[in-house]
Amino acid sequence: MTYDTFFVVGLLILVLAIPSILGAFRRGHAPRIPAIMLLIGGGLIVVAIGAKPNAYSISTIPQVIDSVISHFIAYLRT
């Protein structure tokens, strides 16, 4: 389960980095924090894929996200 969590958190960080990158380029600033976010998110995804090489594909991403969210909700209820 932890590698699924790494994968989902990595995806979330990558998605959140996109608007930050666009905003930095629009303002003419160097995208330092977004670059760090890309490294962290990409690193988490690489760790997850490295641990479970055949577990993640485009078609299984929604199932992985759903399982991580459902485990998180179940953890909050206890």
Secondary structure, DSSP 4 states (H G I P E B T S, - for coil): -HHHHHHHHHHHHHHHHHHHHHHHHHHT---HHHHHHHHHHHHHHHHHHHHSTTT--TTTHHHHHHHHHHHHHHHHH-
